[in-house]
């Protein structure tokens, strides 16, 4: 549904996105992760057609974002980190306005559906500026959904919300993602990704450093062993197992390994440790450990990531 090929974006002398490629299938929910300045927001804006790429291309359902921008925007709903709302309008008027400029056949009916779907019926006549941040987030989601898009692109949809509001939005996102709708979700809250996404794309310094199913990423990486007779012989036996890339003994008698993550490698590691009195085998990096390992160090945030964040005109067109 989404295909990105060799995407690059340069601002002056700064390369915000450095030739990245990835795909997101129909009905798939994918988390886009990375520290501030990694290029996530820039990538999402290019995919939505809000800004152009310096090189490479992005396609939505086979349509090139640059060659057919109107066709793409009819298929994409975009929610930036700051909801693109007019605070002096009522919820109903704003969502209907969004439906109108997105050229929906029946804006009033479309607005009613979107308002009901995101749980805004009780506040539909209230002025947006009088709503809590959680409700304003829902208003932003309503404008992203009002034209019933095939693809949802959500940039930090729970940013700044309290824990109860985050749970509400997370449940709403899970409902919205059910079925054939494709969702790409950017967030710094890793449990949120684990709750709603099946796969993650991790960016760092403008590049994609990993992309896979969450369970596949977590199954690889670190493994820790505890044996009754640790020492150089045990470490040498483990180092000889195919698929083991690192072995390090610890003063407490435990042995840390890094493996390729396959079940065959895990079984072989256990078998190699048995002669030394295998007492414990734990491991497999969680998503947080994988994320930190892949994004350790690097540059600070780039101010261009925040350029135009939350602009109304770019969002309601998407």
N, C-alpha and C positions, 0 to 999 in steps of 0.2 A: 504493500500500500504506500509506504514511504521509502524512497530510495535516494540516498545521498552518495554522490560520486566525486571524489577528489575535491571536496569543497574547500575553498580558501577565501579568507576575508582579510584585507589589509587596510588599516587606517593610517594614512601617512606612512611612517616607517615602521609601524607596529603590526605584526602579523597575529591577529586575534584567533584565526582558525587556519590550521596548517594542513590542508590536503586530506581531510577526513572522509571516510566512506563507511556507510552502514545501511542496513535495511530494517524496516519494521513491517511485519506482515499484517494482513487484514485480521481484525479482532484481537490483536496482540496488545498487551499493556507493557510498556517499557519505561524504566526509570533512567533518566539522563543525570548522571552524577558527576561531581567535580568541584574543586574548591573555587572560591571567587576568582574571576579572571581566567577560568579554564576555557572559556569560549562557548559555554552552554547557551546563554541568552542570545548571543550572536547567531549561533546555529539555528535556534528555534525561530528567530525572526526571518532568517533566510528561507527556511522551510515554509513559513507562512506567507512569504512574498512581501513582507513589510520592508525589507532592505534587499539589495542585490548582492550577489557574490562577486568577488574579484576573479575567481576561476572556479572550475568545476560546475556541477549542477545539482539541483534537487528536483525530484519528481514525486507527484502525488497521484496515485492510481494511473501511472504512465504519462501524466501531463507535466510538462516542464514548467516550473514556477515562473520563469522569465518569458517563455514563449506563449503561455496561456494563463496569465495572472488571474483573470476574472473566473475562469473555469476552476482554477485551483482554490481560490478563496470561497467559492460556493461549496467546496467539499471540506473546508477546514474551519474549525472553531478555535480561536486563540484567546487565552487568558494570561496576560502578563502578571508580574508579581504584584503590582499595584492595580487594582481593578479600574478599568477605564470608564468611570461613571461620571455623570453630571450630578453633583450633590444636591442641586436645587430642584431636580425633577423627582416625581414620584417613581416608585418601582415600576408600576404598570406603564407609565408614560415612557420611561427610559427603555424598557425592554421592547415595547412596541416601536419606538424610534429605531432601535437597533435592527428589528425585523424589517422595517421599511427601507433603510439604506442598504440592507443586504438583499433587497429585491425579492422578499418572500411574497408569494401570491396573496396570502391572506394574513397580513401582519397582526391583526387583533387575535385571530385564532392561534397563530404561532406563539404569540406572547403569552396567551393563557396556558398553553401546553408547557412552555418553558418555565413559567412561574410556578405551576403546579409541580413540575418534575423536581425542582430544586428546593421545594418547601418554603415558598415565599407567599403563599396565598393569604396568610393572616396579616401580612404587612404590605400588600400590594398597593394600597392607597397612601402609604406613608412616604414622606420625603426621605430620599436616600441619606442625606446628611444627618438624619435623626436615628439612623440604624447603628447597631453595633458593628464592629469590624467583621464578625462572623457572617452577619447578614449581608454586609456589603460584598463579601467574597462570593456569597450565593448569587447576588445580583450580577457580578462579573461572570459567573458560570452560566447564568441564564442568557446573557447576551452571546456567549460563546456557543450555546446550544440552540438558539432560537431558530436557526435555519436548518436544524437537524443534520449536522455535518457528519461525514463518514470518519473524519479524523479530528481528534481533540489534542491540542498542544497547550499544556498547562505549565506555566513557569512559577514555581514556588507557590502553589495554591493555598498552602496553610501558613505562609510566612506571617509572623507577628500574632498568631492566634494563641489563645490559652489552650491548655490540654483538652478541656471539654469541647471547645470549638474545633480543635484539630480532629478529634474523634468523629464529630458530626460530618465534617467535610470529607474525611477518609471514607466513612460509610457511604456517603453520597457518590464519591468517585468510584467506589467498588460497584455500586449499582449502575452508574453510567457506563462503566467499562464492560458490563455483561453484554454478551451478544457479539455482533460483528463490528462494533465501533472500535477503531484503532486509537490508542491513547499513548502519547509520549509525555512523560511527567518529569519535570526538573525539581529537585528538592535537596536540601541538606539533611533532612530528617530520615535517617536510614531505616528505622522501624516502619516508617510510612511506606517506603518503597517495598519493603519485604511484605507488607500487608496487602498491597494492591497490584504489584508488578510481578511479572513472570521472568523478566530478563532485564539486565542493566547494561548500559553503555557508560563507561567511565572515561571522562576526559581530563586531561592535565596539560597545561601550557599549550592549549590549542590543538592537541592531538588526541585521538582515541587510543587509550592505553589498554583497554580490555572491553570485550563485549561478549556476554554469554548468559545463560540461564543462571539465576542466583544459586540454585543448588549445585550446579557444576562448578561455579567459582568457589563456593564454600567447601566443596569436597576435596579440593586440592590444597596445596600449601603446607602449613605446618602440622607435624605430628610429633607427639611426645611419648617416649617409652620410659618405663621403669623396669629394670631387670635386677635380679638378685646378685649378679656378678658383673657389674659394669667395668669398663676398662677398654684399653686399646683393641683387644681382640674382638670384643662385642661391636665396637665402632667400625672396625675393618669389615666384619661380616655384614653389617648393615649397609656400609658404603658400596659393597659389591652387588647389592640388589638392583636389577634394572629398574629405572624410574626414580631412583633416589639421587637427588642432586646435591644435598648438603647433609652432613652429619656433624653434630657438635655435642660432646659430652659436657655435663654440668657437674659442679662440685657436690651437689646433693645426690648424685648417682643416676639422675635422669639423663636421657639422651634426646636431643632435639633433632628432627629430620625435616627436610623439605622434599616432598614427593610429587609425582605428576597427578595424583588424585584418583587414579583408577582403582577399582576394587581388586584387580589382580595384583597391583603393586602393594596395596595394603595387606593382602593375604601373604604375599612373599615376605614383607617386612616382619609380620607376626611369626612366620615360620622361621625366619633367620634369627629371631630373638629368643625363641623357645629354648635352644640349648644353653642359653645364659640365664635361664630362670625368668621368663616373662611374667611380670607382676601386674603391669598396667599398660594400656595403649589408648591414648586419647588424641584428639586432634581434628584437623580440618579447620582452616580459618573461617571465622564468621565474616559476614559482609563488611563489618566495620574494620576488621583486621586487613582484609583484602584491599579495601579502599585506602586505608592509611599507608599500606605498603606501596601501592601503586602511585600515590600522590604525595609521597614524602618529599619535603624540600621544594624548591622551585621559586618562581617569581610571586610577588604579591598581586593583589587585584588590580586590574586595569580599569581606569575610569570610563573607558569606552563601553564597557559592559553595561553601564547604567545610562548610556545616551538614549534619550527619548523614552525611558522606561515608563510604561503606563499611558502613553499618548492615545487619546481617544480615536483619532482618525485612522491610525494604523491598525487598531485593534478591531473596530467594528467592521472594517472592510474584510478582515480575515474570517 
